[in-house]
Amino acid sequence: MSTPIVAQKSPYPVAVEAGKTYAWCACGGSRGQPLCDGSHKGTGFAPTIFKADKTETVYFCGCKNTRAGVMCDGTHKAL
């Protein structure tokens, strides 16, 4: 697979905790969106690691086409 699966065309709001590490699903195949469940194995994709600096709600990309690391940058609006 060379392009990710569009999991959804909107961001996923996730409450993160300061100091914790999260593995964002980059392939779009995880059943536990937006976080990785290992579904990428054999696809050529790997999860992207995100470490929370503070406790807050962040908006992880759901379309898997963001150019802003793991965060939604609005790319889904053009899909």
C-alpha positions as CSV (number, residue, x, y, z in Angstrom):
1,M,0.0,0.0,0.0
2,S,1.5,3.3,-1.0
3,T,-1.3,5.6,0.1
4,P,-3.0,5.5,3.5
5,I,-6.7,4.6,4.0
6,V,-8.8,7.6,4.8
7,A,-10.2,6.6,8.2
8,Q,-12.5,9.6,8.3
9,K,-12.7,13.1,6.8
10,S,-12.5,14.9,10.1
11,P,-10.1,15.1,13.0
12,Y,-10.2,12.9,16.1
13,P,-10.4,14.8,19.3
14,V,-8.3,13.0,21.9
15,A,-7.7,13.9,25.5
16,V,-3.9,13.4,26.1
17,E,-1.9,13.5,29.3
18,A,1.3,15.4,29.8
19,G,4.4,13.1,29.5
20,K,2.5,10.2,27.9
21,T,3.4,8.9,24.5
22,Y,0.9,8.0,21.8
23,A,1.3,6.1,18.5
24,W,-0.8,7.7,15.8
25,C,-2.0,5.4,13.1
26,A,-0.4,6.5,9.7
27,C,-1.9,3.7,7.6
28,G,-5.5,4.3,8.3
29,G,-6.2,0.6,9.0
30,S,-6.3,0.6,12.8
31,R,-9.6,-0.4,14.4
32,G,-8.7,1.8,17.3
33,Q,-8.5,5.1,15.4
34,P,-6.7,7.4,15.6
35,L,-4.1,5.3,17.4
36,C,-2.1,2.4,16.1
37,D,-3.3,-1.2,16.8
38,G,-0.6,-2.9,14.6
39,S,-2.7,-3.1,11.5
40,H,0.1,-1.5,9.5
41,K,2.2,-4.7,9.5
42,G,3.2,-5.5,5.9
43,T,1.9,-2.2,4.5
44,G,5.1,-0.2,4.5
45,F,3.6,2.2,7.0
46,A,4.7,2.7,10.6
47,P,3.0,4.7,13.4
48,T,4.1,8.2,14.2
49,I,5.0,8.8,17.8
50,F,3.5,11.8,19.6
51,K,4.6,12.8,23.1
52,A,2.1,15.1,24.9
53,D,3.8,18.2,26.4
54,K,0.7,19.1,28.4
55,T,-2.7,17.6,29.4
56,E,-5.2,18.9,26.8
57,T,-7.4,17.8,23.9
58,V,-5.6,17.5,20.6
59,Y,-7.0,16.9,17.2
60,F,-5.3,13.9,15.5
61,C,-5.7,13.7,11.7
62,G,-8.4,11.3,10.5
63,C,-7.7,11.4,6.8
64,K,-4.1,10.4,7.2
65,N,-2.9,13.0,4.7
66,T,-1.9,15.8,7.0
67,R,1.3,17.7,6.4
68,A,1.4,18.8,10.1
69,G,2.9,15.7,11.8
70,V,-0.1,13.9,13.4
71,M,-2.4,16.9,13.8
72,C,-5.2,17.8,11.6
73,D,-4.3,20.6,9.2
74,G,-7.5,20.7,7.2
75,T,-6.3,18.6,4.3
76,H,-9.5,16.5,4.6
77,K,-11.4,19.4,3.1
78,A,-9.8,18.8,-0.3
79,L,-10.3,15.1,-0.4
